Amino acid sequence: MSDRIHSVTTAPIEGQKPGTSGLRKKTRVFMQPHFVENFTQSIFDAIGGLQGKTLVLGGDGRFFNDRASQVILRMAAANGAARVIVGQGAILSTPAASNLIRERGADGGIILSASHNPGGEDEDFGMKFNGANGGPASEKVTDLIFARTKEIESYRMLDAQDLDLSAVGEARLGDMVVEIVDPVAAYAALMERLFDFDAIRALFAGSFTMRFDAMHAVTGPYAREILERRLGAAPGTVLNATPLPDFGGGHPDPNPVWAKPLFDLMMGADAPDFAAASDGDGDRNMVLGRGVYVTPSDSLAVLAANATLAPAYAAGLSGVARSMPTSRAADRVAAALGIEAFETPTGWKFFGNLLDAGRVTICGEESAGTGSDHVREKDGLWAVLLWLNILAARKEPVAGIMAAHWARFGRDYYSRHDYEAVASDRANALMDRLRSMLDVLPGQDFAGLTVAQADDFAYVDPVDESVSQHQGIRVLFTDDSRVVFRLSGTGTEGATLRVYLERFAGPDEVHDRAPDEVLAPVVASAEALAQIREHTGRDRPDVTT
């Protein structure tokens, strides 16, 4: 191996705007000459260089994860990093990476993932930078990265062979130490500190049965170690446990559409007591009981209402936060507990300031992400373990816990309709039309519902007073039902229009009605209001959750 450092002349690649979840594009885009190198050097430059710093590196194991990791390691060495802590095989779930950054006092980390998007040479890849608190980079940092990508002229690369990342231990690249760690060990130890593992072991030692679908994604090894080995769940509890570069040809998004075999199992006669799934990089979750699908919004509310049953939260919560499109179920819990509730834009980085300031303990998004102050990312397996802790303590089935929750707090019937890969100009036209109507909407009737209020959500961060505008159109009707329209940036083609539908039923109302029936008037009003068919050319959503 040569320790010679190359300064490679390059040219900017425009359009590399990293969003709240980093930069996501088709894998073949990342495989272009100089693309990963340009973006990596832009990150290093934007954070003030790497001289003497420590980074964490890992990803979800999707196609190109291994190649990109080797490039990043050689570039980190060339840029003067003192140490890079990398998961064995270049594997780390997103919450595990956040935990390592925090536990090891690292200056940040690079996570290679496109989260819940499909993987493979013809599918998606992603990179993101997390800061020293373990959370996604702030908007200020992502703006600096973007600006640098538009002007970069060279990058630094160590002339070296690939490292063997298959065994735990230390190696060197030039003057930099590469520390290869077990990707599961530190995270599993953290979970054991947070939850009552003895109570959960006793649950599994009885007749309790469970299935966990890892979807051939990164949480397979984590779930096997924690659920089957440490907690005593039966062998085979974890399904699709081996991470694959293309996720077995599946779509690693834990919802009733993409995890349909698990959903169907739980709605059938031979359903186990409990089931869960996680996504590509391990930060999302789906929770089901026998005959019961728990929406992510309801899950957040139930976890907040019962968190004190777990040792880490026994002293109570400081507050709860949710993203704006998430149902208001968590707000009702916070009001009953007498704690603060926050409504933020979508994107986990908006929770970071609240968590760092101690204003909230638990937070979540309707897109199947929930977490707490133990890391600065959403955490799929954490949510599953908190559910198990609650089930062990309450000794009730999921259906019973949900019924009791709605009887106390009421029920926010909720659904999300996704219109995927909509032509960007058509999606933007829909949103622009709605924005132009905001002042005249109150008092108007749409398919039987009357608008009470409408706005384009803007957020003033209560910690640093930063302002985020144009975060989605909110429409509140006079019967307290609600619809939200938002364009999502998590795809790699066109735009995804997300329509969020919500209707509240009080504690004294019947809560066993089908959500589709309850939400039908809101769906009709949303269509009449936004003219979705006209703008998208679709008569139904591509995905309903």
N, C-alpha and C positions, 0 to 999 in steps of 0.2 A: 504493500500500500504506500502511495505517495502522500505526503502531507501538503502538497502544493495546492494553493488556493487559486482558483480561476475567478476572474471577474469577467463574466460573460456579457457581451453586448447584446442588447435585446431591443424590442420595440413595444410600446404600450399596447395592451389589448383592451379596447374600450368596452364599456358596459358592464364592468365587474362590480356592480353595486351590491355589497353584502347586506342582507336584511337582518331581522331579529334572530333568524336561525342560521346566519352565515350566508355563504355563497353556495347556491345550488344550480347546477346545470347538467346537461346530458354528460355521461361519462366520457364520451368521445371528445367533447369540448375540453375537458380536463386533460385528456391524453394528447392534445395538440402540443407541438414543440413549444417549450418555454412557458406554457400556460400555468402549470403548478408553480414553476420557479418564480414567475412574475408575481403571482398572488402571494406566495410565501414571503418573498423579499419585501413586498409592499406591507405585509403585516409587521415584519421585523422593523422596517423603517418607521412605520406609523407609531410604534410603541417606544420609540427612542433608542432602537438598537438592542442587541442581545448581549453585549459585552458583560461577562461575569454573571449572567442571569441563569435561572433554572426554569425549565419548561416541563410540562407534562404532555405526552403525545399518545394518541391511540384512536381507534375508530371501531365501527360496527362490523368490520370484516367483509363489507361488500366489495364487489369487483373493483380493482385498482387501489384498494386500501393498502396493500402491501407495497406496491410500487411507489405510491405517493409518500408513504412513511420513510422509505429509504432516501428519497430526494430531500425531504424536510430535515432528516437527521444530518445529511452532508451539508446542507445549507446552514443549519444551526451551528455546526462546528466551524464553518467558514466565517460566520458572523460573530464568533467569540463567545458563544454560550459556554457556561461552566459545566452544566449537567442537563441532560434530558432524561426524564423518567418515562419509560415507554412500557406499555402493557405487553406481556408475552404474546408473540405472534402479531404485534401491533394492534391488539384488541383491548378496548376499554369501552364499557357502556358510558353514555354521557353522564349520568349521575355518579358513577364510579370515578370518572375523570375529575368531576367537580370536587369530590371528596378528597382525591389525592392532591389536587392543587392546594386545598385548604389545610390538610393534615401535614403536608411536607413544606408548607410555606413557599410554594413556587411562585414565580412572577407571572404565571399564566399558563395557558395550555392551548394546543391545537387539537381539535376533535374532527375526525374525518367521518362524515355521515351526511346522508340526505334524509335522516330521521325515518319517517314512515313511508317514504317514496320507494318504489320498486328499485331493485339493484340489478346490475349486469352490464355488459359492454354496451348494450343499446338502451340502457335505462339511465338512472340518475346517480350522481355523485355530489358530495358537498364538503366544504371546509368551513370551520368557524374558529374564531379566537375567543377564549374565555379569559377574563382578567384574574387578578390575584385573589379576589374574593370567591373565585370558583364559578362565577356567573358569566352569562354572555356579555361580550364587549358592549360598552355604552354606545349610544348613537354618535357621540363625539368621536370615539375611536373608529367606528365603522366609516364615518365620514372621512376621517384621515386616511384610512386604508383605501377607500374609493379614489380619493384625490391622488394618492400616490400611484395607483394603477394606471392613471391617465398620463403620467409623466415619466414613469420608470424607464431608465436607459440601460441598466445593467443589474446583474445579480451575482452574488458570491457563492461559490460551490467548491467544496473540498474534493480533490481528486482521490477517491477511495473506492474500494470494493464494498458491496452490500454487506451489512452485518448479519450474523445469524441471530435472529430474534426469537428462536424457538425455545431457548433455555433461560431460566432465571439466573441472573448474575450481572456482572459488570463487564463492559468492554470500553474501548477508547476509539474515538475518531479524532485524530490530531490531538489537541489538548483538551478535548471535551470528553467527559465521562458519560457513557450511555448506561443507565441503570435499568435493566429489564426486570420487571416485577410481575408477580402473580396478579392478574387483573381482578381476581375475585376476592382475595384474602382481606384487604383493608376494608372493602365495602361490606363484606359479610360480618366482620368484627363490629363495624358501626351499627349494622342492623341488630346485632345481638345486644348492644348497649341500649338501643332505643326501645325494644319491645320485650314483653314477658315471654321469652322462649320456653320456659317451663310450662306455662299455661297452654301454649300452642302445641307443645309436645304432647301434653295430656289430651288435648283435643284429637290429635291424630292417633293417639294410642287407643282411643275409643272406636266408635263406629263411623266417625266423620270421614267423608270421602271428598276428593278434590281432583280437578284437572287444571293444569296450567299450560297454555299453548304459547311456546316461545317463538313460533312462526319462523323457524330456522334462522332466527336473528340472534342478536348479541346476548340476550338474557338467558339463553339456554344454560350455559355453564353456571351462571349466578343462581338460577332457580334450582338446578340440580343440587348444588352445594348447600344452599340454605334450606330448601323445602325437603328434599329427600335425605340428605346426609345429616344436617344439623337438627332438623325438626322432626325427622322420622316419618315423613309422608311415604306412602307405599312406592316402591320402584315402579316407574312408568307413569307417575303422577304428572311429570313434565313431558309434554308432547313436543315433537319437532324441535328437539333440544340442541341439535348440532347446527351451529351457524354456517351458512353457505353463502358464497359470493353473490348468488342471484336469489337468495332466500327461498330456494327450492322452486323457483318460478312463480312464487306467490307475491302478494302485495302486503308487506308487513305493517298493516295499519289495523290496530285492534278495535274493530267495530263489527256490528252484526252482518255487514256486507262481506268484508274481507276475511273475517274469522267465522264464516257461516257454519262450518262443521261443528265448532264448539258451541255456537249459539243453538244450532239444531239439537245437539246432544242435551243441552240444559232445558230445552222445551219438551223433551221426550219423556217416555215412561221410565227409562232407566237412568235418569239424570243423577249425577252425584250431588252432594250437598252444596258444593261451591265450585266456581270456576273463574278463571281469570286469563288474560292474555296481555302480552306486551308487544312493543313495536320494534322497528329496525335497530334503534340505538338504545332502547331500554328506558326511555323517559315517559312513555305513555302507557295507559292501562285500560282494560275493559274488565268489568266485574259483573258476574251473574250468580244468581242463586237458582235453586230448583224452580223452574217455571218463571223466573224473574230476571229481566234485564235492568240493571241499574244505570241510568244515564249518568254521564260524567258530572253534570251539574248536581244531581241528587247525591252522587257519591261524595263530592266535596262537602255538601251540607251535612251528610251523615257522619263523615269523618270528623268534621269540626264539632258536631254535637256530642260525639263519643270519645274524643281524643284523650280525655283524662283517664280512660281505662288503661292506657299504655304508660309505662313508667316514665318515659321521656317527657310526657305532657301532663303528668299528674298534678302539677301545680297550677294548671290552667293555661289558657291561651291569651296572648296579648292582643291579638286581633286576627281578622280574616280578610283576605283579599281575593277578588275574582276579576277576570277579564270582563270588559263591558258586554260582549255577546253572551257570556255565561248567564244562566238563569239566576234570578234573585233569591233562590232558596237559601244560599249561604248567608245573605243579608238578614233573613228572618231568624236564623240561628244566632247570629251575632247580636241582634237586638235582644233576644231572649237571655243571652248570657251577659249582656251589659258590656260588651267589648266593641272596639272599633271595627268598622267594615269599610273596605276600599273598593272602588270600581276603577280599573286601570285599562289602558289599551291592551290589545292582544300582543303577546310577546313576553317571555319570561324575564327579560331584562328590566321590565317595569316593576316587577316584584322585588328586584334586588335591593333597591334603596330602602324599601319598607322593611325587608328582612334585616338588612345591615343595621338599620336604626332601631330595631327591636319593636317596631310598630305592629308587626303581624307575626304569627307563628305558622299558620297554615294558609296556603293559597292554591288556586287552581283555575283551569280553563276548561271550557266546554269541549275542547278538542282532545279530551281524554288525558290531560296532564294535571296531576296534583302533586304537591310537595310540601315541605316544611322548612324550617330554619336549619335543618341538619346539613343541607347542601344548598347550592344556589342554582339548581336546575330542578325541573319537574322529575319525578322519580317513580316509574311504574311499579317496580317491585316493592318499594317502600309502601305505596298505597295498598298493595295486596296484603302485605304483612300487617298493616294497621287494621285492615278488615278482619284478618285472621285473629288478631288480638281482641278485637271487639266481639267476634263470634265466640271466642273462648271464654270471655268474661261474662257475656250476657246469656250464653247457652240458649240462644234462639236462632231459628233459621233466618236467612236473608229476607224472605218474604215477611216474616214477623217483625223484623227490625224496620223494614220500610213502612209497613202498616202503622207501627207505633210512631214513627217519625212524622208521617203525614197527619196522623190524628192529633199530634201536638202542634206542628208548625204549619199545617196546610200543605198542599201539593202544587208545585209549579210544573204543569204539563209542558213538555218541551220537545222540540225537534229541530234538526238542522237539515236544510236542503242545499246540496252542492250541485252547481252547474259547472262542470269541468271543461277546461280547454276552450273557453268561449273566446272568440276573436276579441283582442284587446280593445279595438275601437268600439265594438258594440257594447262590451262591458262598461267601458268608461262613459259611453253615451247614456247608459241607464243611470249610472251614479250621478252624472252631471245634471240630468233631468230632475232627479230627486232633489239635489241640492238647490236647484233653481226654484223649487216649489215649497221649500221649508216654511217660508213666512205665511203662505196661504193655506197650508194643510189643516191647521187647527179648525175644527168645526165641520170639516168636510166628511161625507159618508162614503165608505168604500165597501161594497158588498155587505152592507148591514152593520159595519162597525164605524164609529165616529172617532176621528182623530182628536185627542186631547192636547198632545204636545208632539213636536218633532224638532230634531236638531242634528247637526253634524258633530259627533262627539269630539270634544277637546279635553285634554287632561293637563292639569297643573300638578306636577309632582310635589307632594307635601313636604318632601325632605330637601330637595335642591331647587325647587321652584321652576324647573325646566318645563317647557310647554310642548305638547304634542298635539297637533291639529289634524283634522280630516281622518278620524279613526273609525268612521262608520256612521251610517244614517240610522238614528233611533226614532221609532214612531211608537208612541204610547196612545192606546185607545181609551175611551172613557170607561170601559168595563175593566180596566187595569191589565188587559192583554197587551202584548208587545210584539213588534217585529223589528228586526235589525237587518240592514243590508250592508255587506262589506265585501271588498275584493281581497282575495288572499294572495300572498306572495310565496306560498310553499311549493307551487308547481314549477315545472320547467318549460311548459308550452302554454301560450295564450294566458288567459286569466281565469281564475276560479271565482265565480260569484257564489257567495255564501249567504243564505237567507235563514235567519234564526227566528223561531216562532215560539211564543210563550203565552200560556194562559193560566191564571191562578185559580185554585179551588180552596176555599177555607177549610179549617180543621173539622167543621161540622158537616161538610159535604161528603158525598160518596166518592171514593177514590179508586174504584175498580173499573171505571169506564176506560175504553180503549183510547190511547192518546190521539190516534188519527181522528176519532169521532169528536173529541173535545177541541182539537186544534183546527178542525175543518173551517170554521168561520174565519180564523186568522189567516189560514192559507189562501182562502178566497180573497180576503182583503189585501193581502200582500201582492197577489197577482194583479188585482185591479189597480192598485196604487202604483206599482213599479212597471207594469206592462212587460212582465218577464218573458212571455212567449214571443212577443214582438221583437224584443232585443236579442234574445238568445237563439230563437228558432227552435226551442225545445218545448214540448208540452208536458214534460215531467223532469224532475231532477235526475242527474246521473247517480247520485248517492244520497240516501236518506238515513240519518242516524238520530 
